Amino acid sequence: MRRVCFVLKVREERLAEYRRRHAEVWPEMRRALSESGWHNYSLFCDERGMVVGYLETEDFDAARAAMDKTEVNARWQAEMAPFFEGLDGRPDEGMIPLTELFHLP
Amino acid sequence: MRRVCFVLKVREERLAEYRRRHAEVWPEMRRALSESGWHNYSLFCDERGMVVGYLETEDFDAARAAMDKTEVNARWQAEMAPFFEGLDGRPDEGMIPLTELFHLP
């Protein structure tokens, strides 16, 4: 399993709504993620809207490509796009992995 | 297990050295972390020195307190302190957990 971490920026004034939406992610979206190889996937935020994602996957490019083929992901990303700052495209296309510099099992 | 994520800022001009140091963390430091309840612990960075930490632990306060009792942690944190920006004290004391807003097993 590869560990992946990325950072996104949610508009501070929409953070509360972003959190509410993520407390009730559609079951079909959760299922699509699992079936696409997104495991142990968490999102964290600070109070200013910095959002950190962490997941474990065999191959992040393949996991993103698999999600990209699902109809539910297109719907979800279209609804999430207005929450983000500094993204031209869809939020899932702005998930640039950071570099892992340390790991302890 | 609780999932914990925190963000620190390393001085950009010292990031390469910070990465080198973390490629060879002292075995006794790794052992102390494991014995103190730090599991699946990773550090990630971007090119400007933002460092994201992720770990899983039963109780983060207890895991930090257990590390705080070890002699090796005092030595390690003293050596790491000059790498960081915006921290008055030791880097391990600046690890403020973000808020988890989503999790998929």
Backbone of each chain as ProteinMPNN parsed JSONL, in Angstrom:
{"seq_chain_A": "MRRVCFVLKVREERLAEYRRRHAEVWPEMRRALSESGWHNYSLFCDERGMVVGYLETEDFDAARAAMDKTEVNARWQAEMAPFFEGLDGRPDEGMIPLTELFHLP", "coords_chain_A": {"N_chain_A": [[0.831, -1.203, 0.0], [0.501, 2.18, -0.822], [1.002, 5.296, 0.789], [-0.805, 8.281, 0.73], [-0.902, 11.786, 0.714], [-2.544, 14.882, 0.574], [-3.225, 18.408, 0.063], [-5.776, 20.792, 0.229], [-7.631, 23.876, -0.327], [-10.333, 25.172, 1.257], [-12.904, 27.616, 0.928], [-13.045, 29.881, 3.526], [-15.466, 30.903, 4.506], [-17.255, 29.02, 3.725], [-16.672, 26.752, 5.022], [-18.015, 25.53, 7.207], [-20.288, 24.522, 5.987], [-19.118, 22.785, 4.172], [-18.074, 20.907, 5.947], [-20.468, 19.916, 7.016], [-21.547, 18.695, 4.719], [-19.716, 16.656, 4.388], [-20.191, 15.083, 6.531], [-22.253, 13.63, 5.741], [-21.746, 12.096, 3.407], [-22.749, 10.777, 0.309], [-23.927, 7.423, 0.256], [-23.43, 5.945, -2.115], [-21.262, 7.28, -3.123], [-19.31, 6.807, -1.185], [-19.137, 4.046, -1.513], [-18.205, 3.874, -4.153], [-15.666, 5.008, -3.881], [-14.399, 3.122, -2.172], [-14.519, 0.84, -3.801], [-12.91, 1.701, -5.812], [-10.433, 1.616, -4.75], [-9.663, 3.355, -2.709], [-8.54, 3.545, 0.45], [-8.752, 3.61, 4.054], [-9.258, 6.364, 4.241], [-9.114, 9.679, 5.082], [-10.274, 12.997, 5.827], [-9.151, 16.081, 7.03], [-9.393, 19.249, 8.718], [-8.325, 22.675, 9.31], [-9.218, 25.672, 11.157], [-9.292, 27.656, 9.319], [-9.858, 26.667, 6.86], [-8.007, 25.095, 5.563], [-7.601, 21.979, 4.137], [-6.681, 18.69, 4.703], [-5.977, 15.691, 3.127], [-5.727, 12.164, 3.569], [-4.859, 8.965, 2.529], [-4.735, 5.421, 1.832], [-3.53, 3.371, -0.692], [-3.174, 1.121, -3.467], [-2.236, 2.216, -5.827], [-2.192, 5.409, -6.656], [-2.734, 6.912, -8.961], [-4.157, 5.049, -10.464], [-6.32, 4.66, -8.743], [-7.513, 7.163, -8.775], [-8.156, 7.316, -11.475], [-10.0, 5.252, -11.652], [-12.087, 6.239, -10.068], [-12.737, 8.375, -11.645], [-14.092, 7.288, -13.69], [-16.586, 6.856, -12.741], [-20.026, 7.689, -12.5], [-21.094, 8.853, -10.253], [-18.991, 10.217, -9.069], [-18.498, 12.384, -10.785], [-20.815, 13.87, -10.343], [-20.54, 14.407, -7.576], [-18.104, 15.857, -7.459], [-18.749, 18.077, -8.98], [-20.563, 19.31, -7.301], [-18.916, 19.913, -5.161], [-16.971, 21.639, -6.139], [-17.449, 24.55, -5.972], [-16.762, 25.088, -3.342], [-14.063, 25.369, -3.066], [-10.896, 27.14, -3.095], [-8.704, 28.591, -5.481], [-8.621, 26.63, -7.405], [-8.787, 25.647, -10.682], [-10.005, 23.65, -12.063], [-11.72, 20.628, -11.332], [-12.081, 19.67, -7.884], [-10.965, 17.137, -7.308], [-9.051, 16.954, -9.192], [-7.122, 18.608, -8.31], [-5.684, 17.377, -6.394], [-2.719, 17.11, -5.504], [-0.183, 14.971, -4.687], [1.721, 15.19, -1.659], [5.187, 14.822, -0.656], [6.373, 11.891, 0.808], [8.33, 11.746, 3.678], [9.015, 10.375, 5.918], [8.336, 7.345, 7.626], [6.794, 5.298, 10.015], [5.868, 2.14, 10.903]], "CA_chain_A": [[0.0, 0.0, 0.0], [1.161, 3.477, -0.814], [0.326, 6.319, 1.586], [-0.931, 9.504, -0.06], [-1.368, 12.956, 1.456], [-2.678, 16.073, -0.275], [-3.773, 19.572, 0.764], [-6.652, 21.658, -0.563], [-8.065, 25.051, 0.447], [-11.766, 25.473, 1.186], [-13.234, 29.003, 1.305], [-13.295, 29.887, 4.972], [-16.882, 31.183, 4.789], [-18.065, 27.853, 3.37], [-16.105, 25.574, 5.693], [-19.02, 24.844, 8.031], [-21.149, 23.753, 5.077], [-18.27, 21.691, 3.667], [-18.036, 19.887, 6.998], [-21.789, 19.262, 7.073], [-21.678, 17.815, 3.56], [-18.866, 15.464, 4.549], [-20.768, 14.225, 7.571], [-23.283, 12.806, 5.106], [-21.352, 11.733, 2.041], [-23.674, 9.796, -0.266], [-23.44, 6.035, 0.347], [-22.887, 5.469, -3.397], [-19.935, 7.892, -3.278], [-18.413, 6.031, -0.315], [-18.945, 2.731, -2.12], [-17.359, 4.045, -5.343], [-14.284, 5.2, -3.409], [-13.86, 1.837, -1.703], [-14.342, -0.068, -4.941], [-11.839, 2.245, -6.652], [-9.139, 1.422, -4.104], [-9.356, 4.382, -1.705], [-8.672, 2.881, 1.751], [-8.329, 4.38, 5.241], [-9.259, 7.719, 3.668], [-9.62, 10.697, 6.011], [-10.093, 14.422, 5.557], [-9.004, 16.899, 8.234], [-9.331, 20.685, 8.39], [-8.128, 23.643, 10.381], [-10.364, 26.589, 11.241], [-9.24, 28.614, 8.21], [-10.258, 26.016, 5.612], [-7.019, 24.175, 4.995], [-8.096, 20.604, 4.221], [-5.654, 17.682, 4.447], [-6.462, 14.347, 2.841], [-4.786, 11.044, 3.737], [-5.436, 7.675, 2.169], [-3.809, 4.351, 1.483], [-3.989, 2.793, -1.948], [-2.128, 0.413, -4.211], [-1.732, 3.032, -6.939], [-3.077, 6.577, -6.575], [-3.188, 7.265, -10.313], [-5.203, 4.087, -10.842], [-7.488, 4.902, -7.888], [-8.177, 8.364, -9.304], [-8.724, 6.989, -12.789], [-11.188, 4.418, -11.435], [-13.165, 7.14, -9.633], [-13.074, 9.265, -12.756], [-15.01, 6.572, -14.594], [-17.905, 6.674, -12.127], [-20.964, 8.798, -12.685], [-21.323, 9.534, -8.977], [-17.882, 11.139, -8.797], [-18.713, 13.621, -11.553], [-21.839, 14.632, -9.625], [-19.999, 14.889, -6.293], [-17.073, 16.881, -7.672], [-19.416, 19.29, -9.456], [-21.155, 19.978, -6.137], [-17.856, 20.362, -4.25], [-16.066, 22.622, -6.762], [-17.565, 25.934, -5.499], [-16.248, 25.249, -1.987], [-12.599, 25.463, -3.047], [-10.165, 28.303, -3.589], [-7.46, 28.367, -6.216], [-8.685, 25.465, -8.291], [-9.448, 25.965, -11.944], [-10.822, 22.521, -12.498], [-12.436, 19.927, -10.278], [-11.212, 19.498, -6.722], [-10.201, 15.888, -7.33], [-7.912, 17.13, -10.094], [-6.135, 19.429, -7.611], [-5.075, 16.576, -5.33], [-1.314, 16.834, -5.816], [0.379, 14.334, -3.493], [2.949, 15.645, -1.036], [6.275, 13.832, -0.651], [6.543, 11.237, 2.118], [9.735, 11.824, 4.085], [9.242, 9.516, 7.083], [7.238, 6.437, 7.967], [6.985, 4.311, 11.084], [4.664, 1.286, 10.828]], "C_chain_A": [[0.868, 1.257, 0.0], [0.328, 4.436, 0.04], [0.345, 7.624, 0.796], [-1.483, 10.608, 0.831], [-1.459, 14.129, 0.494], [-3.348, 17.179, 0.547], [-4.606, 20.387, -0.209], [-7.069, 22.845, 0.31], [-9.541, 25.324, 0.186], [-11.977, 26.943, 1.594], [-13.694, 29.03, 2.759], [-14.79, 30.053, 5.281], [-17.778, 30.006, 4.423], [-17.612, 26.591, 4.093], [-17.158, 24.809, 6.497], [-19.922, 23.979, 7.143], [-20.382, 22.564, 4.476], [-18.207, 20.556, 4.685], [-19.372, 19.161, 7.084], [-21.951, 18.282, 5.917], [-20.875, 16.525, 3.737], [-19.284, 14.582, 5.714], [-21.846, 13.326, 6.973], [-22.957, 12.578, 3.623], [-22.281, 10.635, 1.545], [-23.107, 8.37, -0.151], [-22.846, 5.54, -0.967], [-21.525, 6.095, -3.689], [-18.916, 7.146, -2.42], [-18.105, 4.677, -0.957], [-18.016, 2.829, -3.33], [-15.898, 4.227, -4.935], [-13.667, 3.872, -2.986], [-13.565, 0.911, -2.866], [-13.222, 0.4, -5.872], [-10.471, 2.186, -5.973], [-8.715, 2.532, -3.155], [-9.604, 3.765, -0.324], [-8.162, 3.797, 2.872], [-8.217, 5.864, 4.882], [-9.9, 8.689, 4.664], [-9.404, 12.084, 5.441], [-10.077, 15.156, 6.893], [-9.005, 18.366, 7.814], [-8.877, 21.489, 9.592], [-9.259, 24.668, 10.298], [-10.385, 27.601, 10.101], [-9.55, 27.96, 6.863], [-9.157, 25.233, 4.922], [-7.534, 22.747, 5.205], [-6.957, 19.657, 3.836], [-6.343, 16.354, 4.204], [-5.371, 13.33, 3.043], [-5.513, 9.777, 3.324], [-4.332, 6.67, 1.903], [-4.373, 3.644, 0.262], [-2.833, 2.072, -2.621], [-1.442, 1.352, -5.199], [-2.677, 4.236, -7.045], [-3.584, 6.976, -7.96], [-4.318, 6.334, -10.747], [-6.476, 4.327, -10.03], [-8.248, 6.148, -8.352], [-8.847, 8.067, -10.641], [-9.998, 6.17, -12.632], [-12.367, 5.279, -10.977], [-13.667, 7.982, -10.802], [-14.056, 8.609, -13.718], [-16.413, 6.46, -14.018], [-18.762, 7.918, -12.327], [-21.124, 9.569, -11.374], [-20.207, 10.522, -8.67], [-18.054, 12.454, -9.552], [-19.744, 14.494, -10.848], [-21.291, 15.235, -8.341], [-19.004, 16.031, -6.514], [-17.696, 18.184, -8.172], [-20.03, 20.053, -8.278], [-20.082, 20.538, -5.196], [-17.046, 21.533, -4.814], [-16.214, 24.039, -6.19], [-17.031, 26.163, -4.088], [-14.768, 25.629, -1.969], [-12.072, 26.778, -3.59], [-9.002, 27.835, -4.445], [-7.446, 27.118, -7.061], [-9.416, 25.891, -9.558], [-10.426, 24.86, -12.314], [-11.592, 21.917, -11.331], [-11.509, 19.69, -9.104], [-10.402, 18.213, -6.77], [-9.014, 15.976, -8.277], [-6.838, 18.013, -9.463], [-5.418, 18.676, -6.502], [-3.643, 16.188, -5.706], [-0.673, 16.202, -4.58], [1.617, 15.068, -2.969], [3.982, 14.514, -1.098], [6.383, 13.207, 0.734], [8.019, 11.264, 2.491], [10.047, 10.949, 5.284], [8.06, 8.582, 7.222], [7.68, 5.465, 9.052], [5.735, 3.442, 11.098], [3.829, 1.319, 12.125]], "O_chain_A": [[1.845, 1.358, 0.742], [-0.902, 4.391, 0.014], [1.38, 8.022, 0.26], [-2.415, 10.389, 1.605], [-0.553, 14.347, -0.311], [-3.955, 16.919, 1.586], [-4.187, 20.641, -1.338], [-6.885, 22.827, 1.527], [-9.948, 25.656, -0.927], [-11.306, 27.443, 2.497], [-14.604, 28.303, 3.159], [-15.314, 29.425, 6.2], [-18.955, 30.001, 4.783], [-18.103, 25.497, 3.815], [-17.188, 23.579, 6.47], [-20.273, 22.854, 7.501], [-20.937, 21.48, 4.298], [-18.279, 19.382, 4.321], [-19.411, 17.938, 7.211], [-22.435, 17.167, 6.109], [-21.289, 15.452, 3.3], [-18.789, 13.465, 5.865], [-22.298, 12.377, 7.613], [-23.768, 12.83, 2.732], [-22.567, 9.679, 2.266], [-21.929, 8.149, -0.433], [-21.865, 4.796, -0.954], [-20.72, 5.515, -4.417], [-17.798, 6.882, -2.861], [-16.963, 4.219, -0.947], [-17.145, 1.98, -3.519], [-14.998, 3.67, -5.564], [-12.553, 3.538, -3.389], [-12.511, 0.277, -2.924], [-12.655, -0.393, -6.625], [-9.473, 2.642, -6.532], [-7.534, 2.645, -2.825], [-10.75, 3.492, 0.034], [-7.278, 4.629, 2.672], [-7.22, 6.522, 5.179], [-11.064, 8.542, 5.037], [-8.472, 12.318, 4.672], [-10.892, 14.883, 7.774], [-8.655, 18.687, 6.678], [-9.018, 21.059, 10.737], [-10.153, 24.543, 9.461], [-11.368, 28.321, 9.924], [-9.51, 28.629, 5.831], [-9.352, 24.753, 3.806], [-7.862, 22.36, 6.327], [-6.348, 19.804, 2.776], [-7.198, 15.939, 4.987], [-4.21, 13.592, 2.726], [-6.653, 9.548, 3.726], [-3.16, 7.021, 1.768], [-5.569, 3.357, 0.201], [-1.665, 2.374, -2.375], [-0.227, 1.294, -5.386], [-3.823, 4.095, -7.471], [-4.751, 7.34, -8.107], [-5.311, 6.776, -11.325], [-7.582, 4.213, -10.558], [-9.478, 6.178, -8.323], [-9.964, 8.513, -10.902], [-10.961, 6.359, -13.375], [-13.497, 5.088, -11.427], [-14.86, 8.261, -10.925], [-14.761, 9.288, -14.464], [-17.334, 6.024, -14.708], [-18.268, 9.046, -12.32], [-21.272, 10.791, -11.382], [-20.459, 11.565, -8.067], [-17.781, 13.522, -9.005], [-19.576, 15.711, -10.761], [-21.529, 16.405, -8.038], [-19.063, 17.052, -5.83], [-17.228, 19.27, -7.829], [-20.02, 21.284, -8.254], [-20.319, 21.533, -4.51], [-16.496, 22.329, -4.053], [-15.198, 24.688, -5.939], [-16.862, 27.31, -3.675], [-14.274, 26.151, -0.97], [-12.702, 27.435, -4.418], [-8.389, 26.805, -4.167], [-6.381, 26.601, -7.399], [-10.523, 26.427, -9.504], [-11.523, 25.113, -12.812], [-12.059, 22.637, -10.448], [-10.301, 19.528, -9.281], [-9.257, 18.196, -6.318], [-8.081, 15.178, -8.187], [-5.751, 18.152, -10.024], [-4.635, 19.261, -5.753], [-3.393, 15.075, -6.168], [-0.624, 16.837, -3.527], [2.457, 15.513, -3.75], [3.683, 13.403, -1.535], [6.476, 13.925, 1.73], [8.867, 10.848, 1.701], [11.214, 10.787, 5.641], [6.919, 8.969, 6.97], [8.772, 4.898, 9.012], [4.635, 3.962, 11.287], [2.795, 0.655, 12.21]]}, "seq_chain_B": "MRRVCFVLKVREERLAEYRRRHAEVWPEMRRALSESGWHNYSLFCDERGMVVGYLETEDFDAARAAMDKTEVNARWQAEMAPFFEGLDGRPDEGMIPLTELFHLP", "coords_chain_B": {"N_chain_B": [[-8.733, 3.03, 17.524], [-7.543, 6.301, 17.239], [-7.342, 8.754, 14.674], [-4.851, 11.04, 13.825], [-3.899, 14.226, 12.689], [-1.549, 16.69, 11.886], [-0.002, 19.909, 11.232], [3.068, 21.388, 10.407], [5.638, 23.929, 9.976], [8.497, 23.941, 8.183], [11.592, 25.642, 7.789], [12.175, 26.832, 4.6], [14.721, 26.85, 3.436], [16.028, 24.945, 4.853], [14.854, 22.596, 4.358], [15.78, 20.433, 2.756], [17.78, 19.36, 4.34], [16.288, 18.651, 6.568], [14.741, 16.614, 5.462], [16.773, 14.766, 4.885], [17.614, 14.147, 7.491], [15.367, 12.826, 8.409], [15.351, 10.585, 6.906], [17.021, 9.018, 8.221], [16.255, 8.513, 10.914], [17.043, 8.072, 14.31], [17.365, 4.746, 15.514], [16.613, 4.289, 18.202], [14.891, 6.373, 18.638], [12.794, 5.795, 16.887], [11.981, 3.433, 18.099], [11.143, 4.349, 20.599], [8.95, 5.933, 19.872], [7.188, 3.959, 18.822], [6.809, 2.367, 21.114], [5.552, 4.214, 22.663], [3.087, 4.392, 21.588], [2.672, 5.502, 19.05], [1.489, 4.922, 15.974], [1.552, 3.743, 12.57], [2.725, 6.066, 11.491], [3.374, 8.853, 9.608], [5.266, 11.354, 7.871], [4.872, 14.042, 5.678], [5.807, 16.312, 3.04], [5.593, 19.51, 1.317], [7.119, 21.415, -1.381], [7.757, 23.816, -0.292], [8.153, 23.581, 2.375], [6.028, 23.026, 4.035], [4.932, 20.76, 6.389], [3.223, 17.8, 6.905], [1.875, 15.75, 9.348], [0.76, 12.452, 10.071], [-0.831, 10.087, 12.07], [-1.792, 7.112, 13.878], [-3.351, 6.359, 16.887], [-4.142, 5.307, 20.229], [-4.674, 7.304, 22.055], [-3.903, 10.5, 21.784], [-2.913, 12.497, 23.492], [-1.918, 10.946, 25.587], [0.012, 9.5, 24.18], [1.779, 11.506, 23.437], [2.56, 12.373, 25.96], [3.841, 10.097, 26.891], [6.046, 9.964, 25.158], [7.256, 12.273, 25.969], [8.391, 11.622, 28.317], [10.665, 10.299, 27.664], [14.188, 10.14, 27.309], [15.42, 10.207, 24.844], [13.668, 11.57, 23.199], [13.794, 14.228, 24.086], [16.395, 14.864, 23.271], [16.146, 14.514, 20.482], [14.119, 16.395, 19.789], [15.354, 18.763, 20.518], [17.348, 18.893, 18.602], [15.812, 19.135, 16.316], [14.375, 21.517, 16.591], [15.549, 23.992, 15.502], [14.902, 23.804, 12.809], [12.34, 24.63, 12.336], [9.703, 27.026, 11.665], [8.02, 29.665, 13.329], [7.554, 28.547, 15.797], [7.603, 28.668, 19.222], [8.366, 27.001, 21.244], [9.276, 23.581, 21.609], [9.239, 21.486, 18.67], [7.516, 19.261, 18.909], [5.699, 20.194, 20.671], [4.189, 21.892, 19.214], [2.418, 20.498, 17.772], [-0.562, 20.673, 16.879], [-3.575, 19.089, 16.711], [-5.495, 18.753, 13.714], [-8.994, 18.939, 12.731], [-10.928, 16.07, 12.261], [-12.974, 15.474, 9.515], [-14.072, 13.657, 7.827], [-14.226, 10.175, 7.246], [-13.344, 7.141, 5.719], [-13.241, 3.742, 5.946]], "CA_chain_B": [[-7.621, 3.925, 17.185], [-7.859, 7.646, 16.773], [-6.457, 9.259, 13.616], [-4.391, 12.387, 14.172], [-3.185, 14.93, 11.629], [-1.083, 18.022, 12.289], [0.788, 20.597, 10.208], [4.153, 22.233, 10.897], [6.302, 24.641, 8.884], [9.958, 23.887, 8.21], [12.233, 26.707, 6.997], [12.358, 26.304, 3.241], [16.153, 26.666, 3.133], [16.551, 23.797, 5.607], [13.991, 21.44, 4.09], [16.547, 19.285, 2.247], [18.463, 18.741, 5.484], [15.229, 18.024, 7.373], [14.408, 15.345, 4.804], [17.895, 13.831, 5.097], [17.59, 13.69, 8.881], [14.248, 11.904, 8.612], [15.658, 9.314, 6.237], [17.847, 8.224, 9.14], [15.842, 8.726, 12.31], [17.722, 7.135, 15.214], [16.55, 3.567, 15.858], [16.031, 4.413, 19.548], [13.758, 7.315, 18.529], [11.705, 5.015, 16.287], [11.495, 2.474, 19.096], [10.418, 5.101, 21.631], [7.64, 6.293, 19.31], [6.339, 2.755, 18.78], [6.47, 1.96, 22.48], [4.685, 5.254, 23.236], [1.751, 4.316, 20.996], [2.579, 6.189, 17.757], [1.402, 3.857, 14.967], [1.299, 4.162, 11.174], [3.085, 7.489, 11.592], [4.07, 9.355, 8.418], [5.447, 12.788, 7.641], [4.88, 14.425, 4.262], [6.114, 17.745, 2.871], [5.592, 20.089, -0.023], [8.448, 21.95, -1.714], [7.987, 25.074, 0.432], [8.432, 23.306, 3.783], [4.874, 22.615, 4.834], [5.072, 19.357, 6.788], [1.991, 17.21, 7.437], [2.04, 14.498, 10.077], [-0.437, 11.607, 10.24], [-0.567, 8.885, 12.856], [-2.93, 6.472, 14.524], [-2.993, 6.131, 18.283], [-5.297, 5.157, 21.12], [-4.903, 8.538, 22.819], [-2.763, 11.329, 21.361], [-2.316, 13.154, 24.656], [-1.123, 9.949, 26.305], [1.166, 9.15, 23.339], [2.736, 12.612, 23.565], [3.082, 12.372, 27.332], [4.777, 8.972, 27.009], [7.288, 10.382, 24.499], [7.848, 13.367, 26.731], [9.145, 11.043, 29.44], [11.872, 9.606, 27.199], [15.38, 10.986, 27.158], [15.757, 10.346, 23.426], [12.804, 12.591, 22.587], [14.344, 15.551, 24.416], [17.552, 15.075, 22.389], [15.681, 14.659, 19.097], [13.38, 17.655, 19.613], [16.326, 19.863, 20.599], [18.033, 18.975, 17.306], [14.849, 19.507, 15.266], [13.769, 22.835, 16.823], [15.982, 25.078, 14.603], [14.38, 23.631, 11.452], [10.946, 25.065, 12.229], [9.301, 28.43, 11.713], [6.803, 30.016, 14.045], [7.368, 27.755, 17.009], [8.38, 29.21, 20.329], [8.909, 25.911, 22.047], [9.756, 22.422, 20.871], [8.305, 21.159, 17.587], [6.464, 18.32, 19.304], [4.681, 20.936, 21.42], [3.402, 22.647, 18.246], [1.576, 19.557, 17.003], [-1.974, 20.874, 17.21], [-4.333, 18.249, 15.774], [-6.598, 19.265, 12.908], [-10.283, 18.312, 13.004], [-11.307, 15.093, 11.236], [-14.333, 15.767, 9.043], [-14.547, 12.545, 6.998], [-13.395, 8.961, 7.259], [-13.804, 5.936, 5.025], [-12.29, 2.686, 6.355]], "C_chain_B": [[-8.145, 5.287, 16.734], [-6.854, 8.035, 15.687], [-6.123, 10.711, 13.925], [-3.62, 12.966, 12.996], [-2.774, 16.295, 12.156], [-0.201, 18.594, 11.182], [1.841, 21.456, 10.893], [4.804, 22.923, 9.704], [7.81, 24.618, 9.104], [10.499, 25.037, 7.354], [12.627, 26.137, 5.637], [13.832, 25.992, 2.957], [16.752, 25.492, 3.891], [15.764, 22.526, 5.324], [14.785, 20.221, 3.623], [17.242, 18.569, 3.405], [17.462, 18.04, 6.402], [14.848, 16.672, 6.773], [15.521, 14.324, 5.007], [17.865, 13.271, 6.508], [16.483, 12.652, 9.097], [14.385, 10.617, 7.814], [16.506, 8.428, 7.139], [17.542, 8.589, 10.594], [16.502, 7.655, 13.171], [16.817, 5.947, 15.552], [15.911, 3.688, 17.248], [14.872, 5.414, 19.565], [12.557, 6.594, 17.92], [11.1, 4.063, 17.332], [10.677, 3.183, 20.166], [9.03, 5.501, 21.128], [6.699, 5.092, 19.327], [5.869, 2.37, 20.176], [5.54, 2.967, 23.162], [3.317, 5.306, 22.569], [1.566, 5.113, 19.715], [2.61, 5.118, 16.669], [1.088, 4.436, 13.588], [1.573, 5.654, 11.023], [3.898, 7.894, 10.364], [4.211, 10.865, 8.493], [5.56, 13.019, 6.143], [5.264, 15.907, 4.175], [5.825, 18.197, 1.449], [6.943, 20.776, -0.237], [8.764, 23.245, -0.969], [8.181, 24.847, 1.933], [7.208, 23.082, 4.652], [5.027, 21.119, 5.118], [3.758, 18.9, 7.407], [2.349, 15.905, 8.13], [0.713, 13.769, 10.184], [-0.026, 10.416, 11.082], [-1.873, 8.324, 13.398], [-2.506, 6.088, 15.932], [-4.268, 5.976, 19.106], [-5.675, 6.505, 21.724], [-3.699, 9.437, 22.565], [-2.11, 12.022, 22.555], [-1.429, 12.177, 25.429], [0.13, 9.586, 25.513], [2.226, 10.251, 23.409], [3.374, 12.619, 24.951], [4.111, 11.256, 27.508], [6.109, 9.32, 26.344], [8.031, 11.411, 25.335], [8.683, 12.848, 27.899], [10.451, 10.398, 28.987], [13.007, 10.601, 27.017], [15.665, 11.22, 25.678], [14.895, 11.417, 22.759], [13.329, 13.998, 22.882], [15.532, 15.86, 23.5], [17.104, 15.335, 20.963], [15.007, 16.018, 18.881], [14.326, 18.857, 19.693], [17.052, 20.016, 19.256], [17.094, 19.438, 16.199], [14.365, 20.964, 15.388], [14.237, 23.906, 15.83], [15.447, 24.951, 13.177], [13.03, 24.329, 11.261], [10.78, 26.575, 12.289], [8.098, 28.566, 12.634], [6.52, 29.156, 15.249], [8.23, 28.372, 18.097], [9.081, 28.084, 21.08], [9.451, 24.793, 21.178], [8.75, 22.055, 19.799], [7.203, 20.203, 18.015], [5.378, 19.006, 20.123], [3.818, 21.794, 20.502], [2.477, 21.777, 17.419], [0.119, 19.681, 17.421], [-2.804, 20.049, 16.232], [-5.378, 19.048, 14.99], [-7.878, 18.513, 13.305], [-10.598, 17.307, 11.895], [-12.736, 15.363, 10.813], [-14.905, 14.65, 8.187], [-13.631, 11.359, 7.229], [-14.109, 7.832, 6.541], [-12.806, 4.838, 5.359], [-11.521, 2.099, 5.162]], "O_chain_B": [[-9.081, 5.379, 15.941], [-5.674, 7.693, 15.765], [-7.003, 11.509, 14.247], [-2.794, 12.288, 12.384], [-3.568, 16.979, 12.803], [0.282, 17.867, 10.313], [1.54, 22.169, 11.85], [4.556, 22.553, 8.557], [8.329, 25.189, 10.063], [9.926, 25.363, 6.315], [13.308, 25.116, 5.536], [14.148, 24.99, 2.315], [17.876, 25.083, 3.6], [15.977, 21.5, 5.97], [14.499, 19.1, 4.041], [17.29, 17.34, 3.451], [17.747, 16.973, 6.946], [14.656, 15.698, 7.501], [15.251, 13.153, 5.272], [18.063, 12.074, 6.712], [16.649, 11.715, 9.877], [13.626, 9.67, 8.018], [16.691, 7.242, 6.865], [18.429, 8.922, 11.38], [16.518, 6.478, 12.81], [15.635, 6.129, 15.843], [14.784, 3.235, 17.446], [13.978, 5.317, 20.405], [11.43, 6.763, 18.384], [9.883, 3.913, 17.431], [9.638, 2.68, 20.593], [8.05, 5.418, 21.868], [5.561, 5.188, 19.786], [4.692, 2.084, 20.396], [4.832, 2.63, 24.111], [2.481, 6.14, 22.916], [0.432, 5.382, 19.319], [3.639, 4.476, 16.461], [0.443, 5.477, 13.465], [0.75, 6.401, 10.492], [4.972, 7.349, 10.111], [3.391, 11.558, 9.095], [6.253, 12.288, 5.435], [5.067, 16.662, 5.127], [5.812, 17.401, 0.511], [7.811, 20.721, 0.633], [9.898, 23.723, -1.005], [8.355, 25.806, 2.685], [7.326, 22.96, 5.871], [5.224, 20.319, 4.203], [3.241, 19.539, 8.324], [3.042, 15.059, 7.564], [-0.334, 14.391, 10.366], [1.013, 9.803, 10.834], [-2.914, 8.982, 13.374], [-1.418, 5.549, 16.134], [-5.334, 6.456, 18.721], [-6.857, 6.81, 21.885], [-2.605, 9.175, 23.065], [-0.885, 12.122, 22.619], [-0.334, 12.529, 25.867], [1.195, 9.386, 26.097], [3.423, 9.967, 23.436], [4.576, 12.842, 25.093], [5.124, 11.436, 28.184], [7.173, 9.016, 26.882], [9.26, 11.42, 25.4], [9.566, 13.542, 28.404], [11.26, 9.992, 29.82], [12.799, 11.749, 26.624], [16.1, 12.306, 25.294], [15.358, 12.098, 21.844], [13.304, 14.863, 22.006], [15.664, 16.981, 23.008], [17.601, 16.248, 20.303], [15.293, 16.708, 17.903], [14.115, 19.857, 19.007], [17.336, 21.133, 18.824], [17.538, 20.071, 15.24], [13.987, 21.572, 14.386], [13.403, 24.672, 15.347], [15.533, 25.908, 12.409], [12.628, 24.587, 10.127], [11.591, 27.294, 12.874], [7.257, 27.67, 12.701], [5.373, 29.044, 15.681], [9.431, 28.573, 17.918], [10.234, 28.209, 21.491], [10.026, 25.049, 20.12], [7.551, 22.273, 19.969], [6.072, 20.313, 17.541], [4.273, 18.482, 20.262], [2.823, 22.366, 20.948], [1.832, 22.249, 16.483], [-0.375, 18.887, 18.223], [-2.739, 20.291, 15.026], [-6.057, 19.912, 15.545], [-7.842, 17.579, 14.106], [-10.543, 17.654, 10.715], [-13.622, 15.472, 11.661], [-16.089, 14.675, 7.85], [-12.42, 11.513, 7.388], [-15.304, 7.6, 6.727], [-11.619, 4.995, 5.076], [-10.691, 1.208, 5.341]]}, "name": "protein", "num_of_chains": 2, "seq": "MRRVCFVLKVREERLAEYRRRHAEVWPEMRRALSESGWHNYSLFCDERGMVVGYLETEDFDAARAAMDKTEVNARWQAEMAPFFEGLDGRPDEGMIPLTELFHLPMRRVCFVLKVREERLAEYRRRHAEVWPEMRRALSESGWHNYSLFCDERGMVVGYLETEDFDAARAAMDKTEVNARWQAEMAPFFEGLDGRPDEGMIPLTELFHLP"}
